[in-house]
Structure formats: C-alpha cells, structure tokens
Amino acid sequence: MMQTIFTILGIFFALYMFGYATFIMVGNLFALWRLHRNLVRKNMKNQIDGNISVPVSVLVPAYNEAETILSTIDNLLAADFQTYEIVVIDDGSTDETAKLVLEKYPLTRNTTPFQNVVKSAPIKEVYTGTVENRLITLIRKKNGGNKADALNAGINVAKYPYFVAMDGDEILQADALKNAARNFLEDEKVIAVGGLIRVSNNVTFRKGYPLETRMSKNPVISTQRLEYNRAFMASRVFSDMFNGNLNISGGFGMFKKGPVIQVGGYDSNSVGEDMDLVMRLHHYHLSENIPYAMRYAPDAVCWTQVPFTIKDLGKQRARWHRGLIQSMWSHKNFFLNFRYGSVSLISFMYYFLYEFMSPFIELFGFLFIVLALITQTLNWPFALLLVGIYGLFNIINTVIFYTSNFLIGDFQMYKGDTLRVLGFSLVDILVIRPYLFLIRVYATITYRSRLHSWGKLTRSKMEESSENT
Amino acid sequence: MDGFLSIIYWMILVYIGLSLIVLFFILTYKQLMLRKLKNQEKRQDSWRKFFEQKNPLLLQEDVERLKNTEELLYFTKVLQTLNQQPQKEESIQEFIYSHVDTWVELGNYYSNQSLIMRAYFAWGCKEAGIRQLNNNSEMIQLMQRYALFPSIYCRNNALGALYSFGNVDGVIKTYQALSEQKVTFNARLVAAGLADFTGDKRALADVLYDNFSDFGLDFQVGIIDFFRKNGGHLKHQLADMLKDPSLNIELVCALMRYYGKHPVQEVKPIILSWMSWKYRYQWEIIAVTASTLASYPGEDTVELLKKCLQSDNWFIRKNAAVSLEILNEEVPQLEAVLSEEHPETIDQLTYDLASKEPV
C-alpha cells in the first residue's frame, strides 16, 4: 500500500517537474522564433510608421518616492513620442515627494472640475504646468491604501484616451511609448499592451536610454535580473501568441482607457491590481464575445529598481504572492473553463499549478522526499541525478534568455558576463529559489492577516550619466 | 516507477540537447545575421538589375519570391528609390501598369497574412505611385478591401494608395463603406490625405459635397477642412449646414474655419448667431467664431468681440483680441489680452470619453 502511494506520488512530482520543463521548452522555442520575426518586421514597421501616433497619459502613482520621482519625470520628458502628458499621483506621501515636484517644475494650482469615471479616494489638489511642451499634472490625494486607487485618480484626471500605468521609481526607455503604441495602430482590437521590465540597479542612463548595463556583483540583484529575463522574454512572449497573457505588469502597461473604465477601473481592494485588471478585461470581453487582444511588446522597455537585500526581496515577493492568491481566487471562474479557451486552459492553469499551488506542492514534495528517505524507498542516486539535470536544464535556459537579449534591441554583453550568468544561475537555484519557496509558504499562511501590508522597501537614487552630448 | 522516471529523465536530456542547439544558434546569431545582411544587399541588387532590363517582366517565380515579406521589402525599397528619379518615373509607371494583375494577386495573398504585412503591402501600393486608374480597376477594389481591415496602419496606407490612384469614385466608395461600418478615422488624417489626392481635386470636392450625408462625423470634419483649401467654390452651398442649431460642435468649428478663409457676407448673420448665450458652455464654438469674425468687419462684429475680451476662457479672449487687432480696432484692454501667456491649465483638456458618441 505504502509502496503504491509512493509510486503514485513519485509519478505526480515527476510529471509536475516535467510539465514545467515542457512549458519552458515549448515557450522558449516559440518565444525566440517570435522575437526573431519581430526583429525582421521592425524594419517593415519603421517604413510604414508615418506620423501617426496615439496620444497617451503616463500615470505615475507615487507614495513616498522622494528619492526617485524627479529622475522618473526627467526621463519621461525625454521620451521619443509625439503626444503625451505626465500625470503624477501623490498618494498621500509622508515624505517630500510632492514638494520636490512643485519646487522643480513650474506647476500652478488648477481648479478645473473633472469627471470621476472610476472610484478613488478624494483628490485634494491638482497642479498643472508645461515643461518642454509637455503637460505635467500633479494630483495630491488622500491615501487610498494602494496603487490601484492612485491609478484610478489618475484615470479620472487624464485627458487622453490611452494611458500608461507605471511606478514612481522607474525609468521608461525613451522609445518605450512609441514601441507600445504601435500595437494599437497595427490592430484595432488591441486594448492593452504590456512592456518588458528590466532591472535598473547598477545601470546608468542618459536621456532615457541605458548607457552601462553591467551585471551587479550583488547576487540578490543579479538573480532577479535573470529571473525577469526568463519571465518576460519567455512566458510573456509565448502567451502573447494565443492572447493568453494574464498579467500586464504594473511596472509598465499601456491601456485603452475606454475598456478599463468599462470594467470599473482598478480594484482598490486588490493587492495585485495589475493582474486583477487584466483578468477582468479578459473576462468581460470573452463573456460578451467582443473581439479583443492584449499584446506584449518586448521592445517597449521599462527599467525598474529591484530590492537589493534578501529581506526586501522577501517582503516584495510575499506581497506579490498574496496578490496572486487574491487575483486567482477572485477569478476562480477561469479554472478549467472551456468557454475562456486558451486563457483558461493554458495560462490560468499554468499560474494555478506553478504559481498558486507551488508552495503546497513543493512543500509536500519536500516532505515526500524526507519520508521516502526515512523509509528507504527512494532511489536517491537517481533522484539526485534527475534533480541535477533538471537544474542544468534551467541554467542553460537562463543563459539562453540572457544572451538573446539582443533580439529585442541594443544589448551589450560585457567581458565575463557568461560566467557571471552561470554563477548567478547556480546561486538562484541553490539559494534564492528555496528562499522564495519559503517566502511563498509564509505569504500563503499569512494571507489573511497581511494581505494589505506593503512594508517599506529601501530605495536608492537612479544613476544618471554625467557624459556630455 | 523506475521505468517511468527513466522516460522523464531521457525527455529532460532531450530538452537539454535542444536547449544547447538553441544556445549555439543564439551565440552564432549575430554572424548569421551579418551574413544575411550581406545576402540582403545581394537580393536588393538583384531587384535593381531586374529594373535595369529594357522591358522588365515579372515571371511567376518572381511573384512567388514577392510572397516572402523580406523580398517584398527589398523590392519596394528599390521601386521607391527609382520612383524618385525623374528620368526613371515614366518607365516605372509603365512597368506598374503592365503588372496590375500581379499586384492584385499579391494583394489577395497578403490579405490573408498578418495585419502588419497587409499594412506594408498597402504602403507599397501607395509608394508605387500608380496614377489614373479607371473606376473598374481591381486595384481600387483591392485597396477598398484593405481600408476595411481592422488596422489603422493598414487603413491609412490603403487610403493613401487610393488618393495616389487619383480616382474620385474609389475614394468616395471607400469613405461610404467605412462610414457604414461606423469606423472612426482621425479628421486630420482625412484632410491631409485628401490634400494628397493626385486626380482632379475640384471634381473630388464636388462629389464629396454631393454625398456628404453618407459619411461619418470624422470624415465630414476632415472633408470640410479639405474644402478650406480646395473647395472655395462651395461657399454658398455650405452655408445651409451652419443654419442647423443642432449641428455637431466639431462640424460647426470646421465650418467656421472654412468661412474664416472664404468669407461670404450673406453668411455673417448665421455666424453671429453662433455667438449666442445658448452656446456659452461650448467654448470651442465661441472661440473659433471669434477668430472667424476677423473676416467680417462691422459694428456688430466689434461689439461681440469686445464682449469676448471679458470671457473667463483664455482661448476666447485671445482669438477675439487677435480678430480686433486684424480689424484695426483700438480697445483699451487689447494689449493686455494679446500679451497674455498660454495659461498652464487643463481647462481645454478634460477629455470626456463619454461625450464621444459613436457615429
């Protein structure tokens, strides 16, 4: 009996690992092919671009972002894009975020009424001004508890029919808006476009473009850099092929305002507001049989600061995991629902098995191994071999995605980068992933008690190059 | 179970093998791309040599080549370059006319490809500069079909091709089809596109006017803007539109701009009626009318413009001041208003999607 149970469980875990490896393999192959085709077609797109563009409101929610808000705005002013405005939403900051913005840019108080099309906490003041022919708006509002509320306030004040949601500690690459907006012009069904998030720690910038992109010596930062590569370039590009992206990162997403308003804007109670919005958009359009598309633009790049201490990384990932649990539970109607097609059967099931259920399955797997060892039913040399080649498979694919960054634009490989990638991949497998597994278990256990707890993450100023033109 | 695990083990080894092959390709990609780039120059050269022939003729194998996007890219680049050389233009036009069936065949092929490829094909047709096609030409029907695809790039390029064909009927029927399907299109793009029309613009203006009610609002506004430069002869006919007090605000503004450029004194009372109190919440109408009145001197004009100088709205004040200056009126606060800087305000910018009803 015990033997049978062990056999069944062993097969289950082996299939679980194999399923993940298959998803990675298939996803990678399709993604790389797609990126290659995108590179070839970029030439075509540059030809037919003409002067057509869409006007965009860039929403920058900011809560205590005094360290980074001014460089974020300055970089936005350098964006290579025809028509856009910058809307900074100071979400009741207790630091000098608003003061710094008002001191640096010539903004004056504006009392023009606007329409509250989506719910948000009360807006106290609005300031506007023009810098380099760009309208900058600063909204000062009562803290709504999370980013979703701030974004809703931004949507209410924004003047254009398209908006970008980003974070206050990011640098939008100068061509990001243009590369994202093209997708709306290419296909009228497109209602949202996600961009590529890259790690800005240890990167210097000049006029909205990265100058030096060396890998950091800090393993916490570098392992995240590799992880972002894998997640964005593989999974998102692959999911894009069947309109199955379940998440347009809150770090950079461009949306048509109409459909977002149609589904009620961001949910102020949601911790994972980005995923929640995307799933509601999927649900609405699939239920109403409205043709739509949500695209992923790997050449629309946004650079973000990632936590550089293991503790802060844990805080961030715990919050993300709680947000994921909340979103998955709120949209449980996507579970094996044939009506929703590949969005449900591939994307949602992948998230369900390998994100939502992973703390349980991995914990159970760990206990299973311990029990199997104790009862001497585990062929441990073979098990070690299997784990070893599985780890090797992961490392090779991490190297593939790091080295294929040039498929999405200018990318520099520095001397020693390949060795560093190999080294940090090992650190990722042996240290970071087990740590994050524990964090996910912790986040699941403390889901109810700490759902809306944000925690304070340490920030650093972003590095600007002092080189002359 | 060992057997099963062995299968998994070997599958993962296969995956590792595949991954290593992919990694090899990635590492040699740049070299492969460099070789492809050299090859690209050769392929582009082969099309240049093709056009150097006395009577170049596209064979079926060439047509099959052109069903590859990259080949189409090289071909169109060469065609575009040659089209810009005056001494080559005539021979290129002859070449294009003699291959209309081929373009249609390619067009039908690309109409089943991705939207970006369709947009590119339409762009190629626009750049080819085909002129003077007759009403029944399949090229016109092809571009009409392309204009209806759900892509702004594709639509804009297909319309661009239709404008370059110079066929009035082609443009009208496309606008009607788009309007019937309630497709919106930027009015400025409409006006700019019509300005690029290579055929008889006056004839185009007349037919656009005759079929005006068939078009959606965006097209109507763009058409009125086109009339401003190429429809001066319609100034008496268009006045009837301005008499309708329920006319859409954007059309009113477009017509006001038209009558600013083509003043008709008989229309002045209608223009003045739009400065009435009942339009006080539609500041755009007041502002544009204030600008238009510069072409309609008279005491009544001056009185109304002086009132506008007291407006809360910067645009109304500014336009009225500029008009008074053009009319050489001396008003005490004129200098002050003229020297006002553009306010840092969003009073003109509250973009209310809810008010944008579908046509």
Interface residues (C-beta under 8 A of the other chain):
Chain A: F6 T7 G10 I11 A14 L15 M17 F18 A21 T22 M25 N28 L29 L32 V40 R41 N43 M44 K45 Q47 I48 G50 I52 P106 L107 T108 N110 T112 P113 F114 Q115 V117 V126 T128 G129 T130 L135 T137 V157 A158 K159 Y160 P161 F184 L185 E186 D187 E188 K189 K257 G258 I261 N379 F382 L385 L386 I389 Y390 L392 F393 I396 N397 V399 I400 T403 S404 F406 L407
Chain B: M1 D2 F4 L5 I8 Y9 M11 I12 L13 Y15 I16 L18 S19 L20 V22 L23 I26 L27 Y29 K30 T69 E70 L73 T76 L115 I116 M117 A119 Y120 W123 P150 S151 I152 Y153 N156 N157 L189 H342 E344 T345 I346 D347 L349 T350 Y351 D352 L353 A354
